[in-house]
Amino acid sequence: MSDLLNFFATAPKGMEQLLAEELNSLGAVEAAEARAGASFSGTLETAYRACLWSRLASRVLLPLASFAAADPEALYQGVRSLAWQEHLAPQGTLAVDCSLSGSNITHSQFAALKVKDAIVDQFRDACGVRPSVDTERPDIRVNLHLHRNQATLSLDLSGESLHRRGYREEAVLASLKENLAAAILYRAGWPAIAAAGGTLIDPTCGSGTLVLEGALIAADIAPGLQRGYFGFLGWRKHDQAAWERLLAEARQRREAGLEKLPVLVGYDADHKAIRAAWANAERAGLASRVHFEKRDLKDLDQPGGKGVRAGLVVANPPYGERLGEIRELMPLYATLGSRLRECFQGWRASIITGNPDLGKQMGIRARRMHTLYNGALECKLLHFEIDPQWFVSAPPKGAVPASVEELSEGARMFANRLRKNLKNLGRWAKKQEIGCYRLYDADMPEYAVAVDLYETWVHVQEYAPPKSIDPKQAEARLQEVAAALPLALEVPEERIFYKVRQRQKGSAQYEKLDQKGEFHEVAEGNCRFLVNFTDYLDTGLFLDHRPTRQMIQELAAGKRFLNLFGYTGTASVHAAKGGATSTTTVDMSRTYLEWAKKNLALNGFAGRNHQLIQGDCLAWLAEQKEAFELIFLDPPTFSTSKRMEKTFDVQRDHVPLLQAAARLLAPGGLLIFSNNYRRFKMDREALAGLDFEEITAQTIPRDFERNPRIHNCWKITRKG
């Protein structure tokens, strides 16, 4: 191996230029930014120094070979042609990572498996033994990048992502990765501010990442000094002496740097975040050098004590992904701007946000802006000079016009449609004694939301815009929706709840969106139900099934009722209200069954006549022997769960499901089958032993007539 080697350092999108500059400062030769990272040359010690000192890189790769790999066999042979015993002992351990783009091989795990097989097969044939796989801390980690059928095979000298410094175990919601925090601080000019003794303050510090990364920069502490593992430590060509020299130098620089550390302070309104920040500071060995404190943003001020000098306020405030969140955050940004203008003149501020319009609420004109990426989300890093010449004469209003007449033209059109629908549907709902109904369902395609009224609450679901729609235009339309809703419906903003509505896959349909745990009681005819507007995609009450539930109540008298995929038990409540002798509710989710139990109890039903069973419905049906006179079967379109042996697909699996459910029908019993798959086709030939009566049209309520394919529904009986 020659003294001068070629390397590649990866980094998150938006950091490539910064990374190349950093690598050059670390002694790299001709570091140049590239897609998703930077290439550079240097000695092995240069790469070690990058692993130890780079604050921006994710990984440092040593390319071993590049070859054409248009198919799995070519990939296998190309990998096997390398001399792997130069890198790994026969009894050693390895792991393989893979990234693919524009290639014939499209499955990354399959490609990684072929690489692993080629390596271990070579060892087994040559030595009679083979290395084993260790995905956590292998002796070597092999990286395959396959782009347009060209394979680049590298050793990952970092071993695991370099953003893992070793100090952060306590994380809070929306934590920044450490290398993104470092990039923010570099762009904000923190190294020069720190060198001049300036103070750093993070008013929304979370688990303290910006403050701690700021301390590492200011104290000249190598970010990798606390890491116990790198990918080169088990490599056969590892130069331990060079590594020991670098570690010794880094320890000396740390001791010297800590003596000149400026004041660094983090505030947060959440006591759990502050506790996490202190724990991380302790692990970083910086607990005596930084300060964290629980403090509301409205109380933000310069810290007292000696050593405080004008410096940098840096923050990653929440920026919301849903419309309601964005509107709720406007006052937060306005408060931040107000405190900066009042208390921090002469300072600089850098604020990263995924919604730059929120920055306009601060009342300070940004002098510069950089683009960085927090994961896949494009963010803007706004830079401010806290000086009156940059203050906006009056901060933008938070947003809500005083009347419909003050809305934009588009928002007025949307508001007028809401009012028209409310007048027409409201009259019908009142006559039918319906308190929960759909008011608007993307009636105007450019305002792609569904608006549901739940008595005095409003539940708004945003339909994810198609890729053809400019995201900025879609966001502007949603802002118009949010401005129009409280005025058109005369509902306070705190009673309006917003969610992104997009197709849920697999277990995502059961995942929480939030954890507020707030339930509200609503009426449906003679039944009462608990709904939740914040924690899940759905509220716990499917409004389009209102007529179906009423039908069940009318049919249930004197019958044993079975509710499969029972969700929150609303159909079971209706059956009980209709005089069912017993109800049995089966669902996979313990959360939903607890919810169903509360719904039953709210209506006065409890005890052994109202069973709640957690389990896979198909497996439960196979073992069940009790017969039922009335069964409601409303499966999801698609579902997967750790408790299920396989996935469920309603089109693929409806035949065995219906056969199993119909087997439990008592003589003369009725099965009501419903699903929401718009392209569903009933396999009547395979279900020849059953009689079907489609009742979809009768079960679509008036408020869903605009969307008649919202669900399908049948009455099913056994022949004979």
Residue pairs with C-beta under 8 A, 6 or more apart in sequence:
1 44
1 237
3 43
4 29
4 41
4 42
4 43
5 41
5 42
5 43
5 44
5 47
5 62
6 39
6 40
6 41
6 63
7 28
7 39
7 40
7 41
7 42
7 46
7 47
7 50
7 60
7 61
7 62
7 63
7 157
8 34
8 37
8 38
8 39
8 40
8 60
8 61
8 63
8 154
9 19
9 23
9 37
9 38
9 39
9 40
9 50
9 54
9 57
9 58
9 59
9 60
9 61
10 36
10 37
10 57
10 58
10 59
10 61
11 18
11 19
11 36
11 37
11 38
11 56
11 57
11 58
11 179
12 58
12 177
12 179
12 180
12 183
12 372
12 373
13 36
13 373
14 183
14 370
14 371
14 372
14 373
15 56
15 179
15 180
15 183
15 372
16 33
16 34
16 35
16 36
16 37
16 38
17 33
18 56
18 183
18 186
18 187
19 31
19 33
19 37
19 38
19 54
19 56
19 57
20 31
20 32
20 33
20 38
20 40
21 31
22 54
22 55
22 56
22 57
22 186
23 31
23 38
23 40
23 50
23 54
23 57
24 31
24 40
26 46
26 49
26 50
26 53
26 54
27 42
27 46
27 49
28 40
28 41
28 42
28 46
28 50
29 40
29 41
29 42
29 46
30 40
30 41
31 38
31 39
31 40
32 38
32 39
32 40
37 57
37 58
40 46
40 50
44 237
44 239
44 242
45 239
45 242
45 245
45 246
47 60
47 62
47 157
47 232
48 157
48 232
48 239
48 242
48 243
48 246
49 246
50 57
50 60
51 57
51 60
51 157
51 158
51 162
51 224
51 230
51 232
52 222
52 223
52 224
52 225
52 246
52 247
52 250
53 222
53 223
53 224
53 250
54 60
54 162
54 223
54 224
55 178
55 179
55 182
55 186
55 213
55 216
55 217
55 223
56 179
56 182
56 183
56 186
57 158
57 162
57 179
58 158
58 161
58 162
58 163
58 179
59 143
59 156
59 157
59 158
59 161
59 162
60 156
60 157
60 158
60 162
61 143
61 154
61 155
61 156
61 157
62 154
62 155
62 157
63 152
63 153
63 154
64 82
64 87
64 153
64 154
64 155
65 78
65 81
65 82
65 151
65 152
65 153
66 150
66 151
66 152
66 153
67 74
67 78
67 81
67 150
67 151
67 153
68 74
68 78
68 149
68 150
68 151
69 75
69 78
69 103
69 105
69 146
69 149
69 150
69 151
70 103
70 104
70 149
71 104
71 105
72 105
72 110
72 111
72 114
75 105
75 111
75 114
75 115
75 118
75 146
75 151
76 114
76 117
76 118
77 118
78 151
78 153
79 114
79 115
79 118
79 119
79 151
79 153
80 118
80 119
80 121
80 122
82 153
84 119
84 122
84 123
85 123
85 126
85 127
85 236
86 236
86 237
87 140
87 155
87 235
87 236
87 237
88 94
88 119
88 123
88 131
88 139
88 140
88 235
88 236
89 131
89 139
89 236
90 123
90 127
90 129
90 130
90 131
91 129
91 131
92 131
92 138
92 139
92 140
92 234
93 131
93 132
93 133
93 134
93 137
93 138
93 139
93 140
93 234
94 116
94 119
94 131
94 132
94 133
94 134
94 138
94 139
94 140
94 141
94 142
95 133
95 134
95 135
95 138
95 140
95 141
95 142
96 112
96 113
96 115
96 116
96 141
96 142
96 143
96 144
97 112
97 141
97 142
97 143
97 144
97 156
98 108
98 109
98 111
98 112
98 115
98 143
98 144
98 145
98 146
99 108
99 144
99 145
99 146
100 106
100 107
100 108
100 111
100 146
100 147
101 146
101 147
101 148
102 147
102 148
102 149
103 146
103 147
103 148
103 149
104 149
105 111
105 146
111 144
111 146
112 144
115 142
115 144
115 153
116 133
119 131
119 142
120 130
120 131
121 130
123 129
123 130
123 131
124 130
131 139
137 159
137 160
137 229
138 159
138 231
138 234
139 234
139 235
140 155
140 156
140 231
140 234
140 235
141 155
141 156
141 159
141 160
141 231
142 153
142 154
142 155
142 156
143 153
143 154
143 155
143 156
144 151
144 152
144 153
144 154
145 151
145 152
145 154
146 152
155 231
155 232
155 235
156 231
157 230
157 231
157 232
157 235
158 230
158 231
159 229
159 230
159 231
159 232
159 233
160 229
160 231
162 179
162 223
162 224
163 177
163 178
163 179
163 180
164 178
164 227
165 178
165 216
165 223
165 224
165 226
165 227
165 284
166 226
166 227
166 228
166 283
167 212
167 226
167 280
167 281
167 283
167 284
168 175
168 178
168 207
168 209
168 212
168 280
168 283
169 279
169 280
169 283
170 207
170 275
170 276
170 277
170 279
170 280
171 207
171 276
172 206
172 207
172 270
172 272
172 273
172 276
173 206
174 206
174 316
174 318
175 206
175 207
175 209
176 184
176 206
176 209
176 210
176 316
176 374
177 209
177 374
178 209
178 213
178 223
180 372
180 373
180 374
181 209
181 210
181 213
181 316
182 213
182 217
182 223
183 372
184 210
184 314
184 316
184 350
184 352
184 372
184 381
185 191
185 210
185 213
185 214
185 217
185 314
187 350
187 370
187 372
187 381
187 383
188 312
188 314
188 348
188 350
188 381
188 383
189 312
189 348
190 200
190 214
190 217
190 218
190 312
190 314
191 217
191 218
193 200
193 311
193 312
193 348
194 200
194 214
194 217
194 218
194 262
194 311
195 218
196 309
197 262
197 307
197 309
198 262
198 309
198 310
198 311
198 312
199 262
199 263
199 264
199 265
199 302
199 303
199 307
199 308
199 309
199 310
199 311
199 312
200 210
200 211
200 214
200 218
200 262
200 263
200 264
200 265
200 311
200 312
200 314
201 264
201 265
201 266
201 267
201 302
201 303
201 311
201 312
201 313
201 314
202 208
202 210
202 211
202 265
202 266
202 267
202 313
202 314
202 315
202 316
203 267
203 268
203 295
203 297
203 300
203 313
203 315
203 317
203 336
203 339
204 267
204 268
204 297
204 315
204 316
204 317
204 318
205 211
205 266
205 267
205 268
205 273
205 274
205 277
205 292
206 268
206 270
206 273
206 276
206 277
206 316
207 273
207 276
207 277
207 280
208 266
208 276
208 277
208 278
208 280
208 281
208 290
208 292
209 280
210 266
210 314
210 315
210 316
211 264
211 265
211 266
211 277
211 281
211 290
211 292
212 277
212 280
212 281
212 284
212 286
212 290
213 223
214 264
214 314
215 221
215 261
215 264
215 284
215 286
215 289
215 290
216 222
216 223
216 284
218 257
218 260
218 261
218 262
218 264
219 254
219 257
219 258
219 260
219 261
219 289
220 253
220 254
220 256
220 257
221 250
221 253
221 254
221 257
221 258
222 250
222 253
222 254
224 230
225 247
225 250
225 251
225 254
226 283
226 284
226 285
232 238
232 243
258 289
261 289
262 307
262 309
262 311
263 291
263 303
263 305
263 307
263 308
263 309
263 311
264 289
264 290
264 291
265 290
265 291
265 292
265 293
265 303
266 274
266 277
266 290
266 291
266 292
266 293
267 292
267 293
267 294
267 295
267 297
267 300
268 274
268 277
268 292
268 294
268 295
269 294
269 295
269 296
269 297
270 294
271 294
274 292
274 293
274 294
277 292
278 287
278 292
281 287
281 290
281 292
291 303
297 332
297 335
297 336
297 339
298 335
298 339
300 336
300 339
300 343
301 339
301 343
302 308
302 343
302 344
310 344
310 346
310 347
311 347
311 348
312 347
312 348
312 349
312 350
313 340
313 344
313 347
313 348
313 349
313 350
313 386
314 349
314 350
314 351
315 336
315 349
315 350
315 351
315 352
316 351
316 352
317 329
317 332
317 333
317 336
317 351
317 353
318 325
318 329
318 332
319 326
319 329
319 353
319 354
319 355
319 358
319 379
320 326
320 328
320 329
320 354
320 355
320 358
321 354
321 500
322 462
322 498
322 499
322 500
323 460
323 462
323 478
323 479
323 481
323 482
323 498
324 460
324 482
324 496
324 497
324 498
325 498
326 355
326 358
326 479
326 482
327 398
327 399
327 479
327 482
327 493
329 355
329 358
330 358
330 361
330 398
330 399
331 361
331 398
333 358
333 359
333 361
333 362
334 361
334 362
334 363
334 395
334 398
336 351
336 362
337 361
337 362
337 363
337 364
337 395
338 363
338 395
340 347
340 349
340 362
340 364
340 384
340 386
341 363
341 364
341 386
341 391
344 386
345 386
345 387
345 388
346 386
346 387
347 386
348 383
348 384
348 385
348 386
349 364
349 383
349 384
349 386
350 381
350 382
350 383
350 384
351 359
351 362
351 381
351 382
351 384
352 372
352 374
352 379
352 380
352 381
352 382
353 359
353 379
353 380
353 382
354 374
354 377
354 378
354 379
354 380
355 475
356 369
356 380
356 382
359 366
359 380
359 382
360 396
361 395
361 396
361 398
362 384
362 395
363 391
363 392
363 394
363 395
363 396
364 384
364 386
364 390
364 391
364 392
365 384
365 390
365 391
365 392
366 382
366 383
366 384
367 383
367 384
367 385
367 390
368 382
368 383
369 380
369 381
369 382
369 383
370 380
370 381
370 383
371 378
371 379
371 380
371 381
372 379
372 380
372 381
373 379
384 390
399 479
399 482
399 483
400 483
400 486
400 487
400 493
401 407
401 483
401 487
403 487
404 412
404 415
404 416
404 484
404 487
404 488
405 412
407 415
407 480
407 483
407 484
407 487
408 480
408 483
410 446
410 447
410 477
410 480
411 480
411 481
411 483
411 484
412 484
413 444
414 444
414 447
414 480
414 481
414 484
414 488
415 484
415 487
415 488
416 488
417 440
417 443
417 444
418 439
418 440
418 451
418 484
418 485
418 488
418 489
419 488
421 439
421 440
421 443
422 439
422 488
422 489
425 437
425 439
425 702
425 703
428 434
428 702
429 435
429 437
429 703
433 525
434 524
434 546
435 453
435 454
435 455
435 522
435 523
435 524
436 452
436 453
436 454
436 455
436 522
436 523
436 524
436 531
436 541
436 543
436 546
437 452
437 453
437 543
437 546
437 701
437 703
438 450
438 451
438 452
438 453
438 543
438 544
438 703
438 704
439 451
439 452
439 453
439 703
440 449
440 450
440 451
441 450
441 451
441 704
441 706
441 707
442 448
442 449
442 450
442 463
443 706
446 477
447 477
447 480
447 481
448 462
448 463
448 465
448 474
448 477
449 460
449 461
449 462
449 463
449 478
449 481
449 501
450 460
450 461
450 463
450 501
451 458
451 459
451 460
451 485
452 458
452 459
452 460
452 461
452 539
452 543
453 459
453 489
454 520
454 522
454 531
454 533
454 539
454 541
455 522
455 523
456 491
456 495
457 491
457 495
457 496
457 497
457 520
457 533
458 485
458 489
458 491
458 495
458 496
458 497
459 497
459 499
459 533
459 539
460 481
460 485
460 496
460 497
460 498
460 499
461 498
461 499
461 500
461 501
461 537
462 478
462 498
462 499
462 500
462 501
463 501
463 502
464 500
464 501
464 502
465 471
465 474
482 496
482 498
485 491
485 496
486 492
486 493
486 496
497 533
497 534
499 513
499 537
501 537
504 537
505 638
506 638
506 639
506 640
506 647
507 639
507 640
507 641
509 537
509 636
509 639
510 536
510 589
510 591
510 641
512 535
512 536
513 534
513 535
513 536
513 537
514 534
514 535
515 535
516 534
516 535
517 532
517 535
518 532
518 533
518 534
518 535
519 530
519 531
519 532
519 598
520 530
520 531
520 532
520 533
521 528
521 529
521 530
521 531
521 602
522 528
522 529
522 531
522 541
523 529
524 541
524 546
524 549
524 570
525 550
525 553
526 577
527 549
527 570
527 573
527 574
527 577
527 603
528 599
528 602
528 603
529 540
529 541
529 568
529 570
529 573
529 599
529 602
530 540
530 568
530 595
530 598
530 599
530 602
531 539
531 540
531 541
532 539
532 540
533 539
540 567
540 568
540 570
540 595
541 568
541 570
542 567
542 570
543 701
543 703
543 704
544 700
544 701
544 704
544 710
544 711
545 570
545 571
545 634
545 674
545 699
545 711
546 701
547 698
547 699
547 700
547 701
548 571
548 632
548 672
548 674
548 699
548 713
549 570
549 571
549 574
550 574
551 672
551 699
552 561
552 571
552 574
552 575
552 578
552 630
552 632
552 672
553 574
553 575
553 577
553 578
554 578
555 578
555 630
555 670
556 574
556 575
556 576
556 577
556 578
556 579
556 580
556 630
557 578
557 579
557 580
558 579
558 580
558 581
558 629
559 575
559 580
559 581
559 628
559 629
559 630
560 580
560 581
560 582
560 584
560 626
560 627
560 628
560 629
560 630
560 666
561 572
561 575
561 576
561 580
561 582
561 583
561 584
561 628
561 629
561 630
561 631
561 632
562 583
562 584
562 586
562 628
562 630
562 631
562 632
562 661
562 664
563 569
563 571
563 572
563 575
563 583
563 584
563 585
563 586
563 631
563 632
564 586
564 617
564 621
564 631
564 632
564 633
564 634
564 635
564 661
565 586
565 587
565 617
565 633
565 634
565 635
565 636
566 572
566 585
566 586
566 587
566 592
566 593
566 596
566 612
567 587
567 592
567 596
567 634
568 592
568 595
568 596
568 599
569 585
569 592
569 593
569 595
569 596
569 597
569 599
569 600
569 612
570 599
571 632
571 634
572 583
572 585
572 596
572 599
572 600
572 610
573 599
573 600
573 603
573 605
575 583
575 630
575 632
576 583
576 600
576 603
576 605
576 610
577 603
580 630
581 609
582 609
582 610
582 611
583 600
583 605
583 609
583 610
583 611
584 611
584 613
584 628
585 593
585 596
585 610
585 611
585 612
585 613
586 613
586 614
586 615
586 617
586 620
587 593
587 596
587 613
587 614
587 617
588 614
588 615
588 616
588 617
588 639
588 641
588 643
588 644
589 614
590 614
593 612
593 613
593 614
596 612
597 606
597 612
600 606
600 610
613 620
615 643
616 641
616 643
616 644
616 645
617 635
617 657
618 648
618 653
618 656
618 657
618 660
619 645
621 657
621 660
621 661
621 663
621 664
622 660
624 664
626 664
627 664
627 665
627 666
627 669
628 664
628 665
628 666
628 669
629 665
629 666
629 668
629 669
629 670
630 669
630 670
630 672
631 661
631 664
631 665
631 669
631 670
631 671
631 672
632 672
632 674
633 657
633 658
633 661
633 671
633 672
633 673
633 674
634 673
634 674
634 675
635 648
635 650
635 654
635 657
635 675
636 648
636 650
636 676
637 649
637 650
637 675
637 676
637 677
638 647
638 648
638 649
638 650
639 647
639 648
640 647
640 648
650 657
650 675
650 677
650 680
651 677
651 679
651 680
651 681
654 675
654 680
654 682
654 683
655 683
655 686
655 687
658 671
658 673
658 687
658 690
658 716
659 687
659 689
661 671
661 673
662 671
662 689
662 690
662 716
662 718
665 671
665 717
665 718
668 717
669 717
669 718
670 715
670 716
670 717
671 715
671 716
671 717
672 713
672 714
672 715
672 716
673 713
673 714
673 716
674 699
674 711
674 712
674 713
674 714
675 711
675 712
676 710
676 711
676 712
677 712
678 709
680 712
682 692
682 714
684 692
689 718
689 719
690 716
690 717
690 718
690 719
691 716
691 717
691 718
691 719
692 714
692 715
692 716
693 714
693 715
693 716
694 712
694 713
694 714
695 713
695 714
695 715
696 708
696 711
696 712
696 713
696 714
697 708
698 713
699 711
699 713
700 708
700 710
700 711
704 710
